[in-house]
Amino acid sequence: MTTVRFRRLPSNPDLPLPERATEHAAGYDVRSAEEAVTIEPGEIRLVSTGLVMELPAGMECQVRPRSGLAFKHGITLPNSPGTIDPDYRGELRVIMQNLGPEAVTLERGERIAQLVFARFEAPSIDLADELSETERGKGGFGSTGTK
C-alpha cells in the first residue's frame, strides 16, 4: 500500500488529517486551519490547511472543489484541478473563489477541498519533423459534434 506522509504546522495542532468520507470515496477531504475566512463575491483567496505533505516519487496530488460548496454557495477552485508535485514541501493552501452572489464564511475545521492522488509518467520529449496521421486530424473544439 502506498503512503502519503503529512506534517502538521503550528496553525493546525488538532484538525483531522485528510480523510475519505466513505469507504469508496476517491477524494480525501482537507480542512481549513484558519479562523473564520469570508470570501466575498468574485474574490479569490488562499486558505491554509496547516499541513505539509510528502508524496512518493511518481505521484501527484490533485486539489479539487467540493461539490456541496460549489452547488450551495458557488465556491470553486479556479485552477481546478490544482496539482501538487512530489517535490513540493510547502504548506498545502487552497486557492478558492466565490462565484456566488453572496459572501461565504468558512469556519476553522470546515472541509474546503478534496485531494485525489494519482500516479504519473514523465516521458522523454522528442522533436519530430512529422507526426502520424489520424482520422480526426486537426479537428479541435467541437469538431466531433454534440450528439
C-alpha positions as CSV (number, residue, x, y, z in Angstrom):
1,M,0.0,0.0,0.0
2,T,1.2,3.5,-0.9
3,T,1.7,6.0,1.9
4,V,1.5,9.8,1.8
5,R,3.0,11.4,4.8
6,F,1.8,14.7,6.4
7,R,3.3,17.0,8.9
8,R,1.2,19.5,11.0
9,L,2.2,23.1,11.2
10,P,1.7,25.1,14.5
11,S,-1.5,26.6,13.0
12,N,-3.0,23.1,12.9
13,P,-2.3,21.1,16.1
14,D,-5.7,19.4,16.2
15,L,-7.6,19.1,12.9
16,P,-8.0,15.6,11.3
17,L,-5.6,14.6,8.6
18,P,-7.2,14.4,5.1
19,E,-9.7,11.6,5.2
20,R,-12.3,10.0,2.9
21,A,-15.9,10.5,3.9
22,T,-16.9,7.0,2.7
23,E,-15.1,3.7,2.1
24,H,-15.4,4.1,-1.7
25,A,-14.7,7.9,-2.0
26,A,-11.8,8.8,-4.3
27,G,-11.2,12.2,-2.6
28,Y,-9.7,12.9,0.8
29,D,-11.3,15.9,2.4
30,V,-9.0,18.6,3.6
31,R,-10.0,21.3,6.2
32,S,-9.4,25.0,6.7
33,A,-6.9,25.7,9.5
34,E,-7.8,29.4,9.6
35,E,-10.3,31.1,11.9
36,A,-13.4,32.3,10.0
37,V,-12.5,33.2,6.5
38,T,-15.0,35.3,4.5
39,I,-14.8,35.2,0.7
40,E,-16.7,38.0,-1.0
41,P,-18.4,37.5,-4.4
42,G,-15.8,37.4,-7.1
43,E,-12.9,37.2,-4.6
44,I,-10.1,34.7,-4.8
45,R,-8.4,33.7,-1.5
46,L,-5.7,31.4,-0.4
47,V,-6.9,29.3,2.5
48,S,-4.4,27.5,4.7
49,T,-4.7,23.9,5.9
50,G,-1.8,23.9,8.3
51,L,-0.4,20.7,6.6
52,V,2.7,19.9,4.6
53,M,2.8,16.6,2.7
54,E,5.4,14.2,1.3
55,L,4.3,12.4,-1.8
56,P,6.1,9.3,-3.1
57,A,8.1,9.8,-6.3
58,G,5.8,9.4,-9.4
59,M,2.7,10.5,-7.5
60,E,0.8,13.8,-7.8
61,C,-1.9,15.2,-5.6
62,Q,-4.9,16.9,-7.4
63,V,-6.8,19.5,-5.4
64,R,-10.4,19.6,-6.4
65,P,-13.5,21.6,-5.3
66,R,-16.1,20.1,-3.0
67,S,-19.5,19.7,-4.8
68,G,-21.6,20.9,-1.8
69,L,-19.7,24.2,-1.5
70,A,-19.9,24.7,-5.3
71,F,-23.6,23.9,-5.6
72,K,-24.8,25.7,-2.4
73,H,-22.5,28.7,-2.4
74,G,-20.7,29.0,-5.7
75,I,-17.3,28.2,-4.1
76,T,-14.9,26.7,-6.6
77,L,-11.2,26.4,-7.1
78,P,-10.2,28.5,-10.1
79,N,-7.2,26.3,-11.0
80,S,-9.1,23.0,-10.6
81,P,-7.7,20.6,-10.5
82,G,-4.6,22.1,-8.9
83,T,-1.5,19.9,-9.0
84,I,0.9,19.3,-6.1
85,D,4.2,17.8,-7.3
86,P,6.0,15.2,-5.3
87,D,9.0,17.5,-4.6
88,Y,6.9,20.3,-3.0
89,R,7.3,20.7,0.7
90,G,5.5,23.9,1.4
91,E,2.1,24.3,3.2
92,L,-0.9,22.9,1.4
93,R,-3.0,26.0,0.7
94,V,-6.2,26.0,-1.4
95,I,-7.0,28.7,-4.0
96,M,-10.7,29.4,-3.5
97,Q,-13.1,31.6,-5.5
98,N,-16.6,32.7,-4.7
99,L,-18.7,32.7,-7.9
100,G,-21.9,33.1,-5.9
101,P,-23.9,36.3,-5.3
102,E,-23.2,36.5,-1.5
103,A,-20.2,36.4,0.8
104,V,-19.4,33.0,2.2
105,T,-17.7,32.4,5.6
106,L,-15.7,29.2,6.0
107,E,-15.1,28.2,9.6
108,R,-12.0,26.6,11.1
109,G,-12.2,22.8,10.6
110,E,-14.6,23.1,7.7
111,R,-13.9,20.8,4.7
112,I,-12.8,23.1,1.9
113,A,-11.5,20.8,-0.9
114,Q,-10.7,17.3,-1.7
115,L,-7.4,15.6,-2.6
116,V,-7.2,12.9,-5.2
117,F,-3.9,11.1,-5.6
118,A,-2.7,9.8,-9.0
119,R,0.4,8.2,-10.4
120,F,2.0,9.9,-13.4
121,E,4.6,9.2,-16.0
122,A,7.5,11.5,-17.0
123,P,8.0,10.6,-20.7
124,S,11.0,11.8,-22.7
125,I,10.2,14.6,-25.1
126,D,11.5,14.4,-28.7
127,L,11.3,16.9,-31.6
128,A,9.8,15.3,-34.8
129,D,9.6,16.5,-38.4
130,E,6.4,14.6,-39.0
131,L,3.7,13.1,-36.8
132,S,1.3,10.2,-37.6
133,E,-2.0,10.9,-39.3
134,T,-5.4,10.3,-37.6
135,E,-9.0,10.3,-38.8
136,R,-9.6,13.4,-36.6
137,G,-6.6,15.3,-37.8
138,K,-6.6,19.0,-36.9
139,G,-10.2,19.0,-35.8
140,G,-10.5,20.6,-32.4
141,F,-13.0,22.5,-30.3
142,G,-16.4,20.9,-31.1
143,S,-15.2,19.1,-34.3
144,T,-16.7,15.8,-33.1
145,G,-20.2,17.2,-32.6
146,T,-22.5,17.1,-29.6
147,K,-24.7,14.1,-30.4
